[in-house]
Amino acid sequence: MNQQSRTIVFIVTSMVVLGTWMYFMPTPSQTPAPAAEPVAVSNLSPSESAKFSANEAKAEKSSTKTMAVHVASNIPASSTTIETDDYVATFSNRGAVLTGFRLKKYENRATHQPIELVNSDETHPKPFSINYGPMPDLNQKMFQVEGSSKKITGKEKAQLVFRTMDANGTVLEKTFGFNNDSYLIQFAAKVSQTGHGSVPTSNLTVEWADTLGVEENTGTQSRSGGYRVATLAAGHGPSSETEKSSKESVEIPGPITWTALANQFFVAAMVPDATSGGNSVKVVRDYNAYAAATVGNDTPAVNAGKFAPRPLLNFDAPSLRNGESFERKLQVFFGPQDYEILKKQGLQLESVVDFGFFGFLSVYMLELLKWGFTWAHNWGLAIILLSIVVKLILWIPTHNSYKSMYLMQQKMKEIQPKLEALKRKYPDDKQKQQQEQMAIYNQAGVNPMSGCLPLLLQMPVFWALYATLGHSIELRGASFLWLHDLSLKDPFYVFPLLMGSTMLLQQKVSGQMANQAAGQQKVMLWLMPGLLTFMSFQWPSGLLVYWVTTNVLSMIQQKIVNREIKNTQKKVEGIKS
């Protein structure tokens, strides 16, 4: 073999050996880093947790590949709890969602434990779920957690960060901030592209649940459920979406001030940061919130065929290239539907409270109710004081109304024979009867509506009071006499019967029974109190306390009016004689 041949053999042999070595012994840059043992941050001490967070931040900055492997490793399921003076919030690292939220100052009526505002049923959506097209199935991914379970007091704060990464190098961080003295939770979702691929333009949606915990069986028409989604958008008054029998969805364009899921007493309101880009709301009805049994009741709810609405807060999300990121921020008020607490947030959240058409009056009624409580230190007595104050405010128009009605009844008695004669004179001509009847009314100075007008002026006040007493969380769990909860029905039906009885007595005192005790009018005088009594069996007892007190005060006022009229008549008769 000559020198040239030996050279060729050497080169070929060297290439074979080098190729074999590269195949079986990869270079350090190609060797996968050893999988790090998953760290349960919630079980670390404060010093260990701080050390872990610092090391993790350093690792992220030094090597994208190391971070990708760390996030993609097999993270075990864990939960982290933040406790304040007002609530206990529990988060799962599966989806980085809220799985429990107990209000420490409000108890469940059936279990007498702190009320839970998150339904544990895994088939239903959870608060703070995120839907982001480029990263599918986020709510099933296991997130890495920064932060540990903690109880904060005083002016302390706490923060939790959940992080996950997909195979494309796209990182999602969900950051939660808590203050001990507030029901507001700060939330931010940050998306970063650390890989070489790009992320397309999409939407990032923060979802809420379809319920506020398992519904309580209140036994009244004022149910703790009856879910609605209220949304304040573009400066207009809040729109309201309630449960329906179909899975109908509604789009609400931005800018959004807030969107909230509420029931009778509690609320979860998402308030987007105005600097976080364009946003809108979609209200969906994709779950049957009432199909399951309720607390204290083994059978499904009455409206089990209804689909409760839930809000989805949509944000615009830009496309991303390597090294780019975006962040969308909001804050969530999760707690009692207390008008004063909501107003103090300075976010227009007090509009969540559904006081109805006369809400502007309900606000003043609520202030009067609270004023009464400062004097009486009992919400039942506060309602009685409220009834007295309202009666005094309306004393003059009511007085004039009673007086007009009494005088009208006396004149009606005088012209009754003439009216009966009309029926005999024109038995088949109803139009002629009405014409002649109006002529007799005008001649006698009778205006059938004269006594009704002042009463109509009082109707807005009544409806405002009805809404106030039906939506005041202060009455929830408040006891009075044998009533253990003024927001629930009277268990012994005493107040419904008292309401019906006082209505009949009031009619007797006013003279209506004596003056109109014939035919259909007599039936109506008995039918209305009877019908309202039957309906009131399911009314909140606090409303009935107000109604009974008002009826008693009205009878007293009617007696005063009657005495005044009789004295006037005696003076007139004395002058004539």
C-alpha positions in Angstrom: 0.0 0.0 0.0 1.5 3.3 -1.1 1.5 6.5 0.9 -1.5 7.9 -0.9 -3.6 4.8 -0.2 -2.6 4.8 3.5 -3.7 8.5 3.7 -7.1 7.7 2.2 -7.6 4.8 4.6 -6.6 7.0 7.6 -9.0 9.8 6.6 -11.9 7.3 6.1 -11.2 5.5 9.4 -10.9 8.8 11.3 -14.3 10.0 9.9 -15.9 6.7 10.9 -14.5 6.9 14.4 -15.4 10.5 14.8 -18.9 9.9 13.6 -19.4 6.9 15.9 -18.1 8.9 18.8 -20.5 11.9 18.0 -23.4 9.6 17.7 -22.9 7.8 21.0 -21.3 10.7 22.9 -23.1 14.0 22.2 -21.5 17.3 22.9 -22.3 19.1 26.2 -24.5 21.7 24.3 -26.7 18.9 23.0 -27.0 17.0 26.3 -30.3 17.4 27.9 -30.1 19.0 31.4 -31.1 16.6 34.1 -34.8 17.1 35.1 -35.0 19.1 38.2 -37.0 17.6 41.1 -40.3 19.5 41.3 -40.4 21.9 44.3 -43.6 22.4 46.2 -43.2 26.1 47.0 -46.1 26.2 49.4 -44.2 23.8 51.7 -41.1 25.8 51.9 -40.1 28.1 54.8 -40.1 31.8 54.1 -36.3 31.8 53.8 -36.3 28.8 51.5 -39.1 30.3 49.5 -37.1 33.5 49.0 -34.0 31.6 48.1 -36.0 29.5 45.6 -37.6 32.6 44.0 -34.1 34.2 43.6 -32.5 31.1 42.1 -35.4 30.7 39.7 -35.2 34.3 38.6 -31.5 33.9 38.0 -32.0 30.6 36.0 -34.6 32.3 33.8 -32.3 35.1 32.9 -29.3 32.8 32.3 -30.8 30.1 30.1 -34.1 29.9 28.2 -33.6 26.2 27.6 -33.1 25.5 31.3 -36.3 27.4 32.1 -38.3 25.5 29.4 -37.2 22.1 30.8 -38.0 23.3 34.4 -41.5 24.4 33.5 -42.2 21.3 31.4 -41.2 18.9 34.2 -43.7 16.8 36.0 -45.2 19.3 38.6 -47.3 17.7 41.3 -50.8 19.1 42.2 -50.8 21.5 45.1 -52.9 24.2 46.7 -52.0 27.5 48.2 -54.1 29.4 50.7 -54.2 33.1 51.5 -56.1 34.1 54.6 -57.1 37.6 55.6 -59.4 39.0 58.3 -62.3 38.8 55.9 -61.8 35.7 53.8 -59.8 32.5 53.1 -58.9 32.1 49.4 -57.6 28.7 48.1 -55.8 28.4 44.7 -54.9 25.2 42.8 -51.8 25.0 40.6 -53.9 23.1 38.1 -54.9 25.9 35.9 -53.9 28.5 38.5 -57.6 29.0 39.4 -59.5 29.8 42.6 -61.0 26.7 44.1 -62.3 28.1 47.4 -63.3 31.4 48.8 -64.9 31.5 52.3 -66.2 34.7 53.8 -65.3 34.6 57.5 -67.9 37.2 58.6 -70.9 35.6 56.8 -72.1 32.0 57.6 -74.0 29.5 55.5 -77.6 29.3 56.8 -77.7 25.6 56.6 -74.2 24.5 57.8 -73.5 27.6 60.0 -70.0 27.6 58.7 -68.3 30.4 56.8 -70.1 30.8 53.5 -68.2 29.3 50.5 -68.5 31.4 47.3 -66.8 28.9 44.9 -68.6 25.7 43.9 -66.2 22.7 44.3 -67.9 20.8 41.5 -65.0 20.2 39.0 -67.4 20.1 36.1 -68.1 23.8 36.5 -65.7 26.6 35.5 -63.6 28.2 38.2 -62.8 31.9 38.8 -59.7 33.3 37.1 -59.7 30.7 34.4 -58.0 31.9 31.2 -58.7 31.1 27.6 -55.8 32.1 25.2 -55.8 30.6 21.7 -52.0 30.2 21.3 -51.8 28.2 24.6 -54.7 25.7 24.6 -56.0 23.8 27.6 -54.5 26.3 30.1 -57.0 25.3 32.8 -55.7 21.8 32.8 -51.9 22.6 32.9 -49.9 22.3 36.1 -48.4 25.7 37.0 -45.3 26.4 38.9 -46.0 28.5 42.0 -44.1 31.3 43.6 -45.3 32.2 47.0 -46.6 30.2 50.0 -49.7 29.8 52.0 -50.0 32.7 54.3 -52.2 34.4 56.9 -51.9 38.2 56.7 -53.1 40.7 59.3 -53.1 44.4 59.9 -51.9 46.2 56.8 -50.0 43.2 55.4 -50.0 42.2 51.8 -49.4 38.9 50.0 -48.6 37.8 46.4 -48.8 34.6 44.4 -47.3 34.0 41.0 -48.3 31.0 38.8 -46.2 30.2 35.7 -46.3 27.8 32.8 -44.6 27.4 29.4 -45.5 25.6 26.3 -43.2 23.8 23.8 -43.0 27.0 21.7 -41.4 28.9 24.5 -44.5 31.0 25.3 -44.7 31.7 29.0 -47.9 32.7 30.9 -47.7 34.2 34.3 -50.8 34.8 36.5 -50.0 37.1 39.4 -52.4 37.7 42.4 -52.1 40.4 44.9 -53.9 40.6 48.3 -54.4 43.3 50.9 -55.7 42.3 54.3 -58.1 45.3 54.6 -59.8 44.8 51.3 -62.1 42.5 49.3 -60.2 43.6 46.2 -57.8 41.1 44.6 -55.3 42.4 42.1 -54.7 40.2 39.1 -52.4 40.3 36.1 -51.9 37.9 33.2 -48.5 38.3 31.4 -47.6 36.5 28.2 -43.9 36.4 27.1 -42.4 34.8 24.0 -39.0 33.3 24.9 -38.7 30.9 22.0 -37.7 31.6 18.5 -41.2 31.0 17.1 -43.8 33.8 16.9 -47.2 34.1 18.6 -50.2 35.2 16.5 -52.7 37.9 17.3 -55.5 36.6 19.5 -57.8 37.3 22.5 -57.0 36.7 26.1 -60.2 35.9 28.1 -60.5 35.9 31.9 -63.5 33.8 32.8 -65.6 33.7 35.9 -67.7 30.8 37.3 -71.5 30.4 36.8 -72.3 30.4 40.5 -71.4 32.0 43.8 -71.0 28.7 45.6 -73.7 26.0 46.2 -77.1 27.7 46.5 -78.7 27.9 49.9 -82.3 26.7 50.4 -83.8 29.9 51.8 -87.4 29.0 51.5 -88.4 32.5 50.4 -89.0 34.2 47.1 -85.9 36.3 47.8 -83.5 33.4 47.0 -79.8 33.7 47.6 -79.4 32.5 44.0 -81.2 34.1 41.1 -77.9 34.8 39.4 -77.5 37.8 37.1 -74.6 39.4 35.3 -74.5 43.2 35.5 -72.1 45.1 33.3 -71.2 48.8 33.3 -69.9 49.8 29.9 -69.0 53.0 28.1 -70.4 55.1 30.9 -74.0 53.9 30.6 -76.1 52.5 33.4 -75.5 48.8 34.1 -77.1 46.2 31.9 -78.4 43.0 33.4 -78.5 39.5 32.1 -80.4 36.9 34.1 -80.9 33.1 33.8 -82.8 31.7 30.8 -84.0 28.4 29.6 -81.7 28.6 26.6 -77.9 28.8 26.2 -78.1 32.3 24.8 -75.0 34.5 24.9 -74.7 38.3 24.7 -71.8 40.4 23.4 -71.2 43.8 25.2 -68.6 46.1 23.5 -66.1 48.0 25.5 -64.7 50.0 27.1 -65.9 48.1 30.1 -65.9 49.7 33.5 -66.8 46.5 35.3 -68.7 43.2 34.8 -70.1 41.3 37.8 -71.8 38.0 38.7 -74.2 38.7 41.5 -77.0 37.1 43.5 -79.1 38.6 46.3 -76.3 39.2 48.8 -72.9 38.5 47.2 -70.9 39.7 44.2 -67.8 39.0 42.1 -66.9 42.0 40.0 -64.1 42.1 37.4 -62.7 45.6 36.9 -60.3 45.9 34.0 -57.3 48.3 34.1 -58.0 51.0 31.5 -54.3 50.9 30.5 -54.4 47.2 29.5 -55.7 47.7 26.0 -59.1 47.1 24.4 -61.7 45.0 26.2 -65.2 43.7 25.9 -67.6 41.3 27.7 -69.3 38.2 26.6 -72.1 36.8 28.8 -72.6 33.1 28.3 -75.1 30.6 29.6 -73.2 27.3 29.2 -73.9 25.5 32.4 -77.1 24.6 34.3 -76.3 26.1 37.7 -79.5 24.8 39.4 -79.6 21.2 38.3 -77.9 20.0 41.4 -79.4 19.8 44.9 -79.0 22.8 47.1 -77.6 23.1 50.6 -80.3 22.1 53.0 -82.4 20.5 50.2 -81.8 17.1 48.6 -83.9 17.9 45.5 -82.9 20.1 42.6 -83.8 23.8 42.7 -87.2 25.0 41.4 -85.7 26.5 38.3 -83.5 23.5 37.4 -84.2 24.0 33.7 -82.5 27.5 33.8 -79.0 28.3 32.6 -77.3 30.9 34.8 -75.2 33.7 33.1 -71.5 34.1 33.7 -69.2 36.9 32.5 -66.1 36.5 30.3 -63.8 39.5 30.1 -62.0 39.7 26.8 -58.8 41.5 26.1 -57.0 42.2 22.8 -53.7 40.3 22.6 -51.0 41.3 20.1 -48.7 39.1 18.2 -45.4 38.3 19.8 -41.9 37.6 18.6 -38.8 36.4 20.6 -38.3 38.7 23.6 -41.7 40.5 23.4 -44.5 40.3 25.9 -47.8 41.9 27.0 -49.7 42.2 30.2 -53.4 42.5 31.0 -54.4 43.7 34.4 -57.7 43.9 36.4 -58.9 43.8 39.9 -61.7 41.7 41.3 -64.0 42.6 44.2 -65.2 39.3 45.7 -67.4 39.6 48.7 -70.6 41.0 50.2 -73.0 43.1 48.2 -72.8 45.8 50.8 -73.7 49.2 49.3 -71.4 51.2 51.6 -68.4 48.8 51.1 -68.9 48.8 47.3 -69.1 52.6 47.2 -65.9 53.0 49.2 -63.9 51.2 46.4 -64.3 54.3 44.2 -65.0 52.0 41.1 -68.8 52.7 40.7 -69.4 49.2 42.0 -72.3 50.4 44.2 -74.4 50.3 40.9 -74.2 46.5 41.2 -76.9 46.6 43.9 -80.2 46.1 42.1 -82.5 48.6 43.9 -84.8 48.8 40.9 -86.4 51.8 39.2 -86.6 53.8 42.4 -83.0 53.0 43.4 -82.2 56.7 44.1 -84.8 56.6 46.9 -83.6 53.2 48.1 -80.2 54.6 48.9 -81.8 57.1 51.3 -84.0 54.3 52.8 -80.9 52.3 53.5 -79.3 55.2 55.2 -82.4 55.6 57.4 -82.3 51.9 58.2 -78.7 52.1 59.3 -79.4 55.2 61.3 -82.2 53.3 63.1 -79.7 50.5 63.9 -77.3 52.9 65.5 -80.0 53.8 68.0 -81.7 50.4 68.5 -78.7 48.0 68.0 -81.2 45.5 66.5 -82.2 45.3 62.9 -85.8 44.4 63.7 -86.2 47.5 65.8 -84.4 49.5 63.2 -87.1 48.5 60.6 -89.8 49.7 63.1 -87.9 53.0 63.5 -87.7 53.3 59.7 -91.4 52.7 59.4 -92.1 55.5 61.9 -89.8 57.9 60.2 -91.3 57.2 56.7 -94.8 57.6 58.1 -93.9 61.0 59.6 -92.3 62.1 56.3 -95.5 61.1 54.4 -97.8 62.3 57.2 -99.2 65.3 55.4 -100.0 63.7 52.0 -101.4 60.6 53.7 -103.5 62.8 56.0 -104.9 64.7 53.0 -105.5 61.4 51.2 -107.4 59.9 54.2 -109.5 63.0 54.6 -110.4 63.2 50.9 -111.4 59.5 50.9 -113.5 59.9 54.0 -115.4 63.0 52.6 -115.8 61.2 49.3 -117.3 58.2 51.0 -119.8 60.5 52.8 -120.8 62.2 49.6 -121.1 58.8 47.8 -123.6 57.7 50.5 -125.7 60.8 49.8 -125.8 60.3 46.0 -126.1 56.5 46.1 -129.9 56.6 45.6 -129.5 58.8 42.5 -127.0 56.3 41.1 -129.3 53.4 41.7 -132.1 55.3 40.0 -129.9 55.7 36.9 -129.5 52.0 36.6 -133.3 51.6 36.7 -133.9 54.4 34.2 -131.3 53.3 31.6 -130.9 49.6 32.2 -129.7 48.8 28.6 -127.7 52.0 27.9 -124.4 51.8 29.7 -123.0 54.9 27.9 -126.0 57.0 29.0 -125.6 55.7 32.5 -121.9 56.9 32.6 -122.8 60.3 31.2 -125.5 60.9 33.8 -123.3 59.5 36.5 -120.5 62.0 35.8 -123.0 64.8 35.8 -124.2 63.7 39.3 -120.5 63.5 40.4 -119.8 67.0 39.2 -123.0 68.4 40.8 -122.1 66.8 44.2 -118.4 67.8 43.9 -117.3 64.1 44.0 -113.9 63.2 42.4 -113.4 59.4 42.7 -109.6 59.9 42.2 -109.1 62.7 44.7 -108.1 60.2 47.5 -106.0 58.0 45.2 -103.6 60.7 43.9 -101.7 61.2 47.3 -101.5 57.4 47.6 -100.0 57.1 44.1 -97.4 59.6 45.1 -96.4 57.3 48.0 -95.9 54.2 45.8 -92.3 55.1 44.8 -91.4 55.2 48.5 -93.0 51.8 49.1 -91.2 50.2 46.2 -87.9 51.8 47.2 -88.4 50.3 50.7 -89.3 46.9 49.3 -86.1 46.9 47.3 -84.1 48.1 50.3 -85.3 45.5 52.7 -85.0 42.8 50.0 -81.3 43.6 49.2 -79.9 44.7 52.5 -77.2 42.2 53.5 -77.4 43.7 57.0 -80.6 41.8 57.5 -79.1 38.5 56.5 -78.7 36.5 59.7 -80.2 39.3 61.8 -82.6 38.1 64.5 -85.7 39.7 66.0 -88.1 38.2 68.5 -88.7 34.6 67.3 -87.3 35.4 63.8 -83.7 34.1 63.5 -83.1 35.7 60.1 -85.0 38.8 58.9 -84.1 37.9 55.3 -86.0 34.6 55.5 -89.7 33.9 55.9 -91.4 33.8 59.3 -91.2 30.1 60.3 -94.5 30.3 62.3 -96.3 32.6 59.8 -97.2 35.1 62.6 -96.3 38.2 60.7 -98.1 37.2 57.5 -101.3 36.7 59.6 -100.7 40.0 61.4 -100.3 41.8 58.1 -103.6 40.4 56.7 -105.4 41.2 60.0 -104.1 44.7 60.2 -105.2 45.3 56.6 -108.7 44.3 57.4 -108.8 46.4 60.5 -107.4 49.4 58.6 -110.3 49.1 56.1 -112.8 48.9 59.0 -111.3 52.0 60.7 -111.4 53.9 57.4 -115.1 53.1 57.0 -114.7 51.2 53.7 -116.4 48.1 55.0 -119.4 49.9 56.3 -119.8 52.1 53.2 -119.1 49.6 50.5 -120.3 46.3 51.9 -122.2 45.1 48.9 -121.5 43.2 45.7 -118.1 43.0 44.0 -116.7 45.8 46.2 -117.3 43.7 49.3 -115.5 40.8 47.7 -112.5 42.9 46.8 -112.3 44.3 50.3 -111.8 40.7 51.6 -110.0 39.3 48.6 -107.0 41.7 48.5 -105.9 41.1 52.2 -106.5 37.4 51.8 -104.4 37.2 48.6 -101.5 39.3 50.0 -101.5 37.2 53.2 -101.2 34.0 51.2 -98.4 35.5 49.1 -96.6 36.8 52.1 -96.0 33.3 53.5 -92.8 33.2 51.4 -91.8 36.9 51.9 -88.7 37.9 54.0 -89.9 38.5 57.5 -88.1 41.9 57.6 -90.4 43.2 54.9 -93.4 42.0 56.9 -92.2 43.7 60.1 -92.2 47.0 58.1 -95.7 46.3 56.6 -97.3 45.4 59.9 -95.8 48.4 61.6 -97.0 50.7 58.8 -100.5 49.3 58.9 -100.7 49.9 62.7 -99.4 53.5 62.2 -101.9 54.0 59.4 -104.8 53.0 61.6 -103.7 55.4 64.2 -103.5 58.2 61.6 -106.9 57.2 60.2 -108.5 57.5 63.7 -106.9 61.0 64.1 -108.4 62.0 60.7 -111.8 60.6 61.6 -111.8 62.5 64.9 -110.8 65.7 63.1 -113.6 65.4 60.5 -116.2 64.7 63.2 -115.1 67.7 65.2 -115.3 69.8 62.1 -118.8 68.5 61.3 -120.0 69.3 64.9 -118.7 72.8 64.6 -120.6 73.3 61.3 -123.8 71.8 62.7 -123.4 74.1 65.8 -123.1 77.2 63.5 -126.2 76.2 61.5 -128.3 75.6 64.6 
